[in-house]
Amino acid sequence: MRIVKDRRDFDRIFHEGYRGGSHLSRVIWAPSREAEGRVAFVAARRIGNAVERNRSKRVLRACAAEAGFPRSGKDVVIMATPHTKSAAHADVVRSLRLSMQRADDAARKAGA
């Protein structure tokens, strides 16, 4: 799995990206400059202390491959919510798929 690491790429995704979310995850994607897509996992400080944030990111990483990430041609940032760390695996996978579908719908509405 290729990871988004560069700050400029994060800024580009956050400013140009299409957003979707649910109560267990948030997704922002932007067209990738490469054919192969990349993904990043984010847990903000409001999620909790370092242990809770790391647990949330581990949960997201474990569920992302099953949910079909990374998507070819898309750079995706997956963000945890306060409920991510304690959710069941299947629920997080379903949430990631739903969040991505909502982001894709937003892109279609915008004409992308």
N, CA, C and O atoms as CSV, one atom per row, in Angstrom:
chain,resi,resn,atom,element,x,y,z
A,1,MET,N,N,0.851,-1.174,0.000
A,1,MET,CA,C,0.000,0.000,0.000
A,1,MET,C,C,0.897,1.236,0.000
A,1,MET,O,O,1.738,1.408,0.882
A,2,ARG,N,N,0.704,2.092,-1.001
A,2,ARG,CA,C,1.484,3.334,-1.084
A,2,ARG,C,C,0.857,4.381,-0.188
A,2,ARG,O,O,-0.367,4.487,-0.106
A,3,ILE,N,N,1.705,5.163,0.493
A,3,ILE,CA,C,1.268,6.117,1.504
A,3,ILE,C,C,1.542,7.545,1.034
A,3,ILE,O,O,2.591,7.823,0.453
A,4,VAL,N,N,0.595,8.447,1.289
A,4,VAL,CA,C,0.797,9.882,1.063
A,4,VAL,C,C,1.636,10.393,2.223
A,4,VAL,O,O,1.242,10.255,3.381
A,5,LYS,N,N,2.795,10.984,1.921
A,5,LYS,CA,C,3.694,11.433,2.985
A,5,LYS,C,C,4.013,12.920,2.917
A,5,LYS,O,O,4.252,13.555,3.944
A,6,ASP,N,N,4.018,13.469,1.724
A,6,ASP,CA,C,4.458,14.845,1.522
A,6,ASP,C,C,3.394,15.848,1.957
A,6,ASP,O,O,2.215,15.682,1.645
A,7,ARG,N,N,3.803,16.870,2.665
A,7,ARG,CA,C,2.879,17.895,3.163
A,7,ARG,C,C,2.144,18.598,2.024
A,7,ARG,O,O,0.966,18.928,2.155
A,8,ARG,N,N,2.835,18.827,0.909
A,8,ARG,CA,C,2.193,19.486,-0.240
A,8,ARG,C,C,1.065,18.632,-0.800
A,8,ARG,O,O,0.040,19.153,-1.237
A,9,ASP,N,N,1.261,17.313,-0.784
A,9,ASP,CA,C,0.196,16.425,-1.252
A,9,ASP,C,C,-1.008,16.463,-0.309
A,9,ASP,O,O,-2.153,16.462,-0.760
A,10,PHE,N,N,-0.745,16.498,1.003
A,10,PHE,CA,C,-1.839,16.622,1.965
A,10,PHE,C,C,-2.622,17.911,1.725
A,10,PHE,O,O,-3.852,17.907,1.682
A,11,ASP,N,N,-1.896,19.003,1.572
A,11,ASP,CA,C,-2.554,20.295,1.330
A,11,ASP,C,C,-3.387,20.255,0.058
A,11,ASP,O,O,-4.511,20.757,0.038
A,12,ARG,N,N,-2.847,19.661,-1.008
A,12,ARG,CA,C,-3.572,19.555,-2.273
A,12,ARG,C,C,-4.847,18.733,-2.092
A,12,ARG,O,O,-5.908,19.121,-2.580
A,13,ILE,N,N,-4.750,17.615,-1.404
A,13,ILE,CA,C,-5.921,16.766,-1.191
A,13,ILE,C,C,-6.975,17.501,-0.370
A,13,ILE,O,O,-8.160,17.456,-0.699
A,14,PHE,N,N,-6.554,18.172,0.689
A,14,PHE,CA,C,-7.511,18.879,1.541
A,14,PHE,C,C,-8.158,20.060,0.829
A,14,PHE,O,O,-9.325,20.358,1.079
A,15,HIS,N,N,-7.426,20.740,-0.055
A,15,HIS,CA,C,-7.980,21.907,-0.731
A,15,HIS,C,C,-8.770,21.565,-1.988
A,15,HIS,O,O,-9.754,22.238,-2.293
A,16,GLU,N,N,-8.362,20.535,-2.723
A,16,GLU,CA,C,-9.001,20.197,-3.986
A,16,GLU,C,C,-9.897,18.974,-3.896
A,16,GLU,O,O,-10.603,18.649,-4.850
A,17,GLY,N,N,-9.874,18.295,-2.759
A,17,GLY,CA,C,-10.509,16.988,-2.660
A,17,GLY,C,C,-12.007,17.006,-2.476
A,17,GLY,O,O,-12.617,18.030,-2.168
A,18,TYR,N,N,-12.574,15.832,-2.675
A,18,TYR,CA,C,-14.001,15.584,-2.497
A,18,TYR,C,C,-14.185,14.818,-1.201
A,18,TYR,O,O,-13.444,13.878,-0.915
A,19,ARG,N,N,-15.177,15.222,-0.417
A,19,ARG,CA,C,-15.323,14.705,0.937
A,19,ARG,C,C,-16.557,13.845,1.096
A,19,ARG,O,O,-17.585,14.055,0.452
A,20,GLY,N,N,-16.420,12.877,1.970
A,20,GLY,CA,C,-17.534,12.022,2.346
A,20,GLY,C,C,-17.263,11.486,3.733
A,20,GLY,O,O,-16.110,11.383,4.150
A,21,GLY,N,N,-18.312,11.147,4.445
A,21,GLY,CA,C,-18.074,10.646,5.787
A,21,GLY,C,C,-19.255,9.920,6.375
A,21,GLY,O,O,-20.365,9.930,5.843
A,22,SER,N,N,-18.977,9.298,7.480
A,22,SER,CA,C,-19.993,8.635,8.283
A,22,SER,C,C,-19.556,8.775,9.736
A,22,SER,O,O,-18.578,9.462,10.029
A,23,HIS,N,N,-20.271,8.131,10.640
A,23,HIS,CA,C,-19.934,8.315,12.046
A,23,HIS,C,C,-18.646,7.603,12.458
A,23,HIS,O,O,-18.134,7.870,13.545
A,24,LEU,N,N,-18.100,6.703,11.627
A,24,LEU,CA,C,-16.881,5.983,11.977
A,24,LEU,C,C,-15.653,6.405,11.169
A,24,LEU,O,O,-14.529,6.077,11.546
A,25,SER,N,N,-15.849,7.121,10.074
A,25,SER,CA,C,-14.701,7.532,9.257
A,25,SER,C,C,-15.062,8.723,8.385
A,25,SER,O,O,-16.230,8.982,8.095
A,26,ARG,N,N,-14.019,9.440,7.974
A,26,ARG,CA,C,-14.150,10.528,7.009
A,26,ARG,C,C,-13.149,10.249,5.896
A,26,ARG,O,O,-12.059,9.740,6.154
A,27,VAL,N,N,-13.511,10.578,4.664
A,27,VAL,CA,C,-12.648,10.345,3.510
A,27,VAL,C,C,-12.590,11.610,2.679
A,27,VAL,O,O,-13.607,12.262,2.442
A,28,ILE,N,N,-11.384,11.951,2.239
A,28,ILE,CA,C,-11.177,13.029,1.269
A,28,ILE,C,C,-10.295,12.455,0.178
A,28,ILE,O,O,-9.252,11.870,0.469
A,29,TRP,N,N,-10.700,12.615,-1.080
A,29,TRP,CA,C,-9.852,12.141,-2.169
A,29,TRP,C,C,-9.700,13.218,-3.222
A,29,TRP,O,O,-10.573,14.065,-3.413
A,30,ALA,N,N,-8.568,13.160,-3.898
A,30,ALA,CA,C,-8.279,14.039,-5.026
A,30,ALA,C,C,-7.600,13.192,-6.093
A,30,ALA,O,O,-6.962,12.188,-5.772
A,31,PRO,N,N,-7.728,13.582,-7.349
A,31,PRO,CA,C,-7.049,12.821,-8.401
A,31,PRO,C,C,-5.544,12.755,-8.138
A,31,PRO,O,O,-4.917,13.748,-7.769
A,32,SER,N,N,-4.988,11.572,-8.337
A,32,SER,CA,C,-3.561,11.356,-8.119
A,32,SER,C,C,-2.775,11.797,-9.338
A,32,SER,O,O,-3.284,11.777,-10.458
A,33,ARG,N,N,-1.552,12.187,-9.117
A,33,ARG,CA,C,-0.670,12.536,-10.229
A,33,ARG,C,C,-0.022,11.301,-10.825
A,33,ARG,O,O,0.666,11.379,-11.843
A,34,GLU,N,N,-0.242,10.167,-10.189
A,34,GLU,CA,C,0.303,8.894,-10.645
A,34,GLU,C,C,-0.864,7.950,-10.921
A,34,GLU,O,O,-1.968,8.159,-10.419
A,35,ALA,N,N,-0.620,6.923,-11.712
A,35,ALA,CA,C,-1.680,5.961,-12.023
A,35,ALA,C,C,-2.086,5.158,-10.783
A,35,ALA,O,O,-3.257,4.832,-10.589
A,36,GLU,N,N,-1.098,4.853,-9.961
A,36,GLU,CA,C,-1.367,4.090,-8.743
A,36,GLU,C,C,-1.804,5.043,-7.633
A,36,GLU,O,O,-1.162,6.068,-7.401
A,37,GLY,N,N,-2.879,4.709,-6.959
A,37,GLY,CA,C,-3.374,5.556,-5.884
A,37,GLY,C,C,-2.568,5.405,-4.611
A,37,GLY,O,O,-1.845,4.427,-4.417
A,38,ARG,N,N,-2.710,6.396,-3.751
A,38,ARG,CA,C,-2.045,6.379,-2.447
A,38,ARG,C,C,-3.068,6.669,-1.364
A,38,ARG,O,O,-4.164,7.150,-1.649
A,39,VAL,N,N,-2.712,6.379,-0.137
A,39,VAL,CA,C,-3.622,6.566,0.976
A,39,VAL,C,C,-2.848,7.099,2.182
A,39,VAL,O,O,-1.654,6.836,2.325
A,40,ALA,N,N,-3.532,7.846,3.046
A,40,ALA,CA,C,-2.958,8.322,4.305
A,40,ALA,C,C,-3.999,8.144,5.397
A,40,ALA,O,O,-5.201,8.208,5.139
A,41,PHE,N,N,-3.536,7.924,6.604
A,41,PHE,CA,C,-4.420,7.716,7.748
A,41,PHE,C,C,-4.157,8.806,8.770
A,41,PHE,O,O,-3.010,9.054,9.143
A,42,VAL,N,N,-5.236,9.465,9.229
A,42,VAL,CA,C,-5.113,10.613,10.120
A,42,VAL,C,C,-6.030,10.435,11.317
A,42,VAL,O,O,-7.184,10.027,11.181
A,43,ALA,N,N,-5.498,10.750,12.491
A,43,ALA,CA,C,-6.305,10.797,13.711
A,43,ALA,C,C,-5.933,12.080,14.438
A,43,ALA,O,O,-4.813,12.217,14.929
A,44,ALA,N,N,-6.860,13.009,14.507
A,44,ALA,CA,C,-6.614,14.310,15.115
A,44,ALA,C,C,-6.486,14.190,16.630
A,44,ALA,O,O,-6.887,13.184,17.215
A,45,ARG,N,N,-5.937,15.199,17.247
A,45,ARG,CA,C,-5.756,15.188,18.699
A,45,ARG,C,C,-7.063,15.103,19.463
A,45,ARG,O,O,-7.094,14.626,20.597
A,46,ARG,N,N,-8.138,15.562,18.849
A,46,ARG,CA,C,-9.436,15.508,19.541
A,46,ARG,C,C,-9.914,14.074,19.741
A,46,ARG,O,O,-10.829,13.829,20.528
A,47,ILE,N,N,-9.296,13.121,19.031
A,47,ILE,CA,C,-9.634,11.707,19.182
A,47,ILE,C,C,-9.226,11.207,20.566
A,47,ILE,O,O,-9.894,10.353,21.148
A,48,GLY,N,N,-8.134,11.743,21.081
A,48,GLY,CA,C,-7.666,11.324,22.404
A,48,GLY,C,C,-6.155,11.406,22.489
A,48,GLY,O,O,-5.509,12.096,21.700
A,49,ASN,N,N,-5.602,10.692,23.455
A,49,ASN,CA,C,-4.149,10.723,23.638
A,49,ASN,C,C,-3.472,9.900,22.531
A,49,ASN,O,O,-4.145,9.349,21.660
A,50,ALA,N,N,-2.148,9.825,22.575
A,50,ALA,CA,C,-1.388,9.162,21.517
A,50,ALA,C,C,-1.771,7.694,21.370
A,50,ALA,O,O,-1.833,7.181,20.252
A,51,VAL,N,N,-2.025,7.020,22.472
A,51,VAL,CA,C,-2.400,5.611,22.417
A,51,VAL,C,C,-3.721,5.442,21.673
A,51,VAL,O,O,-3.850,4.549,20.836
A,52,GLU,N,N,-4.698,6.287,21.971
A,52,GLU,CA,C,-6.005,6.204,21.308
A,52,GLU,C,C,-5.908,6.574,19.832
A,52,GLU,O,O,-6.558,5.946,18.996
A,53,ARG,N,N,-5.108,7.584,19.500
A,53,ARG,CA,C,-4.938,7.973,18.092
A,53,ARG,C,C,-4.259,6.857,17.304
A,53,ARG,O,O,-4.674,6.544,16.188
A,54,ASN,N,N,-3.223,6.257,17.874
A,54,ASN,CA,C,-2.536,5.169,17.187
A,54,ASN,C,C,-3.449,3.964,17.016
A,54,ASN,O,O,-3.414,3.313,15.971
A,55,ARG,N,N,-4.258,3.655,18.009
A,55,ARG,CA,C,-5.211,2.552,17.894
A,55,ARG,C,C,-6.200,2.831,16.766
A,55,ARG,O,O,-6.512,1.939,15.977
A,56,SER,N,N,-6.690,4.064,16.689
A,56,SER,CA,C,-7.624,4.431,15.626
A,56,SER,C,C,-7.002,4.253,14.250
A,56,SER,O,O,-7.654,3.742,13.339
A,57,LYS,N,N,-5.750,4.666,14.086
A,57,LYS,CA,C,-5.082,4.514,12.793
A,57,LYS,C,C,-4.821,3.046,12.468
A,57,LYS,O,O,-4.921,2.646,11.308
A,58,ARG,N,N,-4.488,2.239,13.475
A,58,ARG,CA,C,-4.303,0.799,13.236
A,58,ARG,C,C,-5.602,0.157,12.762
A,58,ARG,O,O,-5.596,-0.670,11.851
A,59,VAL,N,N,-6.710,0.541,13.382
A,59,VAL,CA,C,-8.017,0.020,12.970
A,59,VAL,C,C,-8.293,0.410,11.523
A,59,VAL,O,O,-8.727,-0.426,10.730
A,60,LEU,N,N,-8.045,1.676,11.169
A,60,LEU,CA,C,-8.282,2.131,9.792
A,60,LEU,C,C,-7.394,1.396,8.796
A,60,LEU,O,O,-7.861,0.988,7.733
A,61,ARG,N,N,-6.113,1.222,9.134
A,61,ARG,CA,C,-5.209,0.512,8.220
A,61,ARG,C,C,-5.651,-0.928,8.004
A,61,ARG,O,O,-5.594,-1.435,6.884
A,62,ALA,N,N,-6.089,-1.584,9.066
A,62,ALA,CA,C,-6.518,-2.977,8.954
A,62,ALA,C,C,-7.770,-3.105,8.086
A,62,ALA,O,O,-7.940,-4.108,7.392
A,63,CYS,N,N,-8.631,-2.117,8.119
A,63,CYS,CA,C,-9.891,-2.178,7.369
A,63,CYS,C,C,-9.780,-1.622,5.953
A,63,CYS,O,O,-10.603,-1.946,5.097
A,64,ALA,N,N,-8.780,-0.798,5.699
A,64,ALA,CA,C,-8.684,-0.110,4.410
A,64,ALA,C,C,-8.506,-1.070,3.241
A,64,ALA,O,O,-9.163,-0.912,2.212
A,65,ALA,N,N,-7.637,-2.054,3.379
A,65,ALA,CA,C,-7.408,-2.986,2.269
A,65,ALA,C,C,-8.670,-3.766,1.951
A,65,ALA,O,O,-8.986,-3.991,0.783
A,66,GLU,N,N,-9.389,-4.177,2.975
A,66,GLU,CA,C,-10.630,-4.916,2.764
A,66,GLU,C,C,-11.696,-4.055,2.096
A,66,GLU,O,O,-12.540,-4.560,1.355
A,67,ALA,N,N,-11.649,-2.748,2.366
A,67,ALA,CA,C,-12.623,-1.827,1.779
A,67,ALA,C,C,-12.219,-1.373,0.375
A,67,ALA,O,O,-12.953,-0.612,-0.256
A,68,GLY,N,N,-11.067,-1.824,-0.125
A,68,GLY,CA,C,-10.673,-1.501,-1.492
A,68,GLY,C,C,-9.744,-0.321,-1.640
A,68,GLY,O,O,-9.690,0.280,-2.714
A,69,PHE,N,N,-9.018,0.031,-0.614
A,69,PHE,CA,C,-8.064,1.142,-0.683
A,69,PHE,C,C,-6.670,0.590,-0.881
A,69,PHE,O,O,-6.386,-0.511,-0.409
A,70,PRO,N,N,-5.793,1.302,-1.555
A,70,PRO,CA,C,-5.994,2.562,-2.254
A,70,PRO,C,C,-6.718,2.361,-3.585
A,70,PRO,O,O,-6.674,1.280,-4.171
A,71,ARG,N,N,-7.370,3.394,-4.042
A,71,ARG,CA,C,-8.091,3.369,-5.320
A,71,ARG,C,C,-7.166,3.885,-6.408
A,71,ARG,O,O,-6.481,4.890,-6.217
A,72,SER,N,N,-7.141,3.218,-7.527
A,72,SER,CA,C,-6.245,3.641,-8.608
A,72,SER,C,C,-6.643,5.031,-9.095
A,72,SER,O,O,-7.822,5.332,-9.280
A,73,GLY,N,N,-5.634,5.863,-9.295
A,73,GLY,CA,C,-5.852,7.217,-9.777
A,73,GLY,C,C,-6.332,8.205,-8.739
A,73,GLY,O,O,-6.640,9.348,-9.074
A,74,LYS,N,N,-6.405,7.783,-7.464
A,74,LYS,CA,C,-6.899,8.670,-6.405
A,74,LYS,C,C,-5.947,8.662,-5.214
A,74,LYS,O,O,-5.488,7.610,-4.769
A,75,ASP,N,N,-5.663,9.861,-4.710
A,75,ASP,CA,C,-4.968,10.004,-3.443
A,75,ASP,C,C,-6.046,10.212,-2.388
A,75,ASP,O,O,-6.878,11.110,-2.516
A,76,VAL,N,N,-6.033,9.384,-1.346
A,76,VAL,CA,C,-7.110,9.374,-0.363
A,76,VAL,C,C,-6.553,9.613,1.034
A,76,VAL,O,O,-5.561,9.000,1.429
A,77,VAL,N,N,-7.197,10.509,1.780
A,77,VAL,CA,C,-6.908,10.688,3.197
A,77,VAL,C,C,-8.096,10.123,3.961
A,77,VAL,O,O,-9.236,10.537,3.752
A,78,ILE,N,N,-7.817,9.173,4.847
A,78,ILE,CA,C,-8.854,8.554,5.671
A,78,ILE,C,C,-8.659,9.054,7.091
A,78,ILE,O,O,-7.581,8.908,7.668
A,79,MET,N,N,-9.707,9.644,7.651
A,79,MET,CA,C,-9.625,10.225,8.984
A,79,MET,C,C,-10.486,9.449,9.971
A,79,MET,O,O,-11.597,9.019,9.657
A,80,ALA,N,N,-9.950,9.284,11.156
A,80,ALA,CA,C,-10.670,8.610,12.233
A,80,ALA,C,C,-11.635,9.579,12.900
A,80,ALA,O,O,-11.447,10.795,12.857
A,81,THR,N,N,-12.662,9.025,13.510
A,81,THR,CA,C,-13.578,9.794,14.355
A,81,THR,C,C,-13.427,9.253,15.781
A,81,THR,O,O,-12.753,8.243,15.984
A,82,PRO,N,N,-14.034,9.897,16.755
A,82,PRO,CA,C,-13.918,9.391,18.128
A,82,PRO,C,C,-14.454,7.968,18.305
A,82,PRO,O,O,-14.090,7.301,19.274
A,83,HIS,N,N,-15.294,7.492,17.411
A,83,HIS,CA,C,-15.889,6.158,17.535
A,83,HIS,C,C,-15.086,5.069,16.834
A,83,HIS,O,O,-15.375,3.887,17.017
A,84,THR,N,N,-14.097,5.432,16.047
A,84,THR,CA,C,-13.361,4.462,15.234
A,84,THR,C,C,-12.658,3.411,16.079
A,84,THR,O,O,-12.720,2.221,15.771
A,85,LYS,N,N,-11.994,3.839,17.134
A,85,LYS,CA,C,-11.134,2.923,17.894
A,85,LYS,C,C,-11.890,1.797,18.579
A,85,LYS,O,O,-11.312,0.746,18.854
A,86,SER,N,N,-13.173,1.999,18.860
A,86,SER,CA,C,-13.929,0.976,19.594
A,86,SER,C,C,-14.944,0.239,18.719
A,86,SER,O,O,-15.697,-0.596,19.218
A,87,ALA,N,N,-14.970,0.538,17.428
A,87,ALA,CA,C,-15.960,-0.068,16.532
A,87,ALA,C,C,-15.528,-1.463,16.087
A,87,ALA,O,O,-14.343,-1.795,16.094
A,88,ALA,N,N,-16.493,-2.252,15.710
A,88,ALA,CA,C,-16.227,-3.583,15.167
A,88,ALA,C,C,-15.602,-3.461,13.779
A,88,ALA,O,O,-15.877,-2.515,13.041
A,89,HIS,N,N,-14.764,-4.423,13.443
A,89,HIS,CA,C,-14.045,-4.416,12.167
A,89,HIS,C,C,-15.000,-4.281,10.980
A,89,HIS,O,O,-14.779,-3.444,10.105
A,90,ALA,N,N,-16.035,-5.078,10.942
A,90,ALA,CA,C,-16.985,-5.058,9.822
A,90,ALA,C,C,-17.683,-3.703,9.706
A,90,ALA,O,O,-17.967,-3.241,8.601
A,91,ASP,N,N,-17.959,-3.070,10.842
A,91,ASP,CA,C,-18.602,-1.757,10.819
A,91,ASP,C,C,-17.679,-0.695,10.226
A,91,ASP,O,O,-18.130,0.178,9.485
A,92,VAL,N,N,-16.394,-0.768,10.548
A,92,VAL,CA,C,-15.447,0.205,10.005
A,92,VAL,C,C,-15.272,-0.004,8.502
A,92,VAL,O,O,-15.198,0.968,7.750
A,93,VAL,N,N,-15.204,-1.250,8.059
A,93,VAL,CA,C,-15.104,-1.532,6.618
A,93,VAL,C,C,-16.318,-0.962,5.899
A,93,VAL,O,O,-16.176,-0.302,4.870
A,94,ARG,N,N,-17.499,-1.210,6.428
A,94,ARG,CA,C,-18.737,-0.690,5.837
A,94,ARG,C,C,-18.723,0.842,5.834
A,94,ARG,O,O,-19.155,1.466,4.864
A,95,SER,N,N,-18.232,1.439,6.907
A,95,SER,CA,C,-18.159,2.894,7.014
A,95,SER,C,C,-17.200,3.478,5.973
A,95,SER,O,O,-17.497,4.506,5.365
A,96,LEU,N,N,-16.054,2.826,5.768
A,96,LEU,CA,C,-15.105,3.313,4.762
A,96,LEU,C,C,-15.709,3.268,3.363
A,96,LEU,O,O,-15.545,4.201,2.577
A,97,ARG,N,N,-16.400,2.188,3.061
A,97,ARG,CA,C,-17.055,2.084,1.747
A,97,ARG,C,C,-18.117,3.160,1.576
A,97,ARG,O,O,-18.216,3.771,0.512
A,98,LEU,N,N,-18.904,3.394,2.607
A,98,LEU,CA,C,-19.947,4.421,2.562
A,98,LEU,C,C,-19.338,5.811,2.419
A,98,LEU,O,O,-19.814,6.621,1.625
A,99,SER,N,N,-18.286,6.086,3.185
A,99,SER,CA,C,-17.629,7.394,3.111
A,99,SER,C,C,-17.068,7.652,1.719
A,99,SER,O,O,-17.189,8.758,1.192
A,100,MET,N,N,-16.451,6.623,1.121
A,100,MET,CA,C,-15.897,6.778,-0.221
A,100,MET,C,C,-17.008,6.982,-1.242
A,100,MET,O,O,-16.861,7.780,-2.168
A,101,GLN,N,N,-18.111,6.272,-1.081
A,101,GLN,CA,C,-19.248,6.442,-1.988
A,101,GLN,C,C,-19.789,7.873,-1.906
A,101,GLN,O,O,-20.125,8.470,-2.929
A,102,ARG,N,N,-19.871,8.410,-0.711
A,102,ARG,CA,C,-20.351,9.787,-0.544
A,102,ARG,C,C,-19.386,10.784,-1.171
A,102,ARG,O,O,-19.821,11.766,-1.772
A,103,ALA,N,N,-18.079,10.548,-1.041
A,103,ALA,CA,C,-17.103,11.423,-1.669
A,103,ALA,C,C,-17.186,11.334,-3.193
A,103,ALA,O,O,-17.075,12.343,-3.888
A,104,ASP,N,N,-17.382,10.119,-3.703
A,104,ASP,CA,C,-17.557,9.951,-5.159
A,104,ASP,C,C,-18.824,10.677,-5.632
A,104,ASP,O,O,-18.815,11.296,-6.696
A,105,ASP,N,N,-19.895,10.609,-4.864
A,105,ASP,CA,C,-21.123,11.325,-5.214
A,105,ASP,C,C,-20.893,12.825,-5.249
A,105,ASP,O,O,-21.413,13.512,-6.129
A,106,ALA,N,N,-20.113,13.346,-4.294
A,106,ALA,CA,C,-19.797,14.773,-4.276
A,106,ALA,C,C,-18.994,15.157,-5.514
A,106,ALA,O,O,-19.194,16.234,-6.077
A,107,ALA,N,N,-18.089,14.283,-5.937
A,107,ALA,CA,C,-17.295,14.555,-7.145
A,107,ALA,C,C,-18.203,14.577,-8.381
A,107,ALA,O,O,-18.044,15.430,-9.254
A,108,ARG,N,N,-19.143,13.649,-8.451
A,108,ARG,CA,C,-20.055,13.617,-9.594
A,108,ARG,C,C,-20.907,14.884,-9.651
A,108,ARG,O,O,-21.125,15.441,-10.727
A,109,LYS,N,N,-21.384,15.335,-8.498
A,109,LYS,CA,C,-22.176,16.566,-8.456
A,109,LYS,C,C,-21.369,17.772,-8.898
A,109,LYS,O,O,-21.900,18.695,-9.516
A,110,ALA,N,N,-20.079,17.758,-8.575
A,110,ALA,CA,C,-19.211,18.869,-8.953
A,110,ALA,C,C,-18.754,18.778,-10.402
A,110,ALA,O,O,-18.140,19.710,-10.921
A,111,GLY,N,N,-19.052,17.654,-11.060
A,111,GLY,CA,C,-18.698,17.509,-12.457
A,111,GLY,C,C,-17.311,16.949,-12.689
A,111,GLY,O,O,-16.756,17.097,-13.778
A,112,ALA,N,N,-16.741,16.305,-11.678
A,112,ALA,CA,C,-15.390,15.748,-11.835
A,112,ALA,C,C,-15.423,14.373,-12.437
A,112,ALA,O,O,-14.374,13.761,-12.637
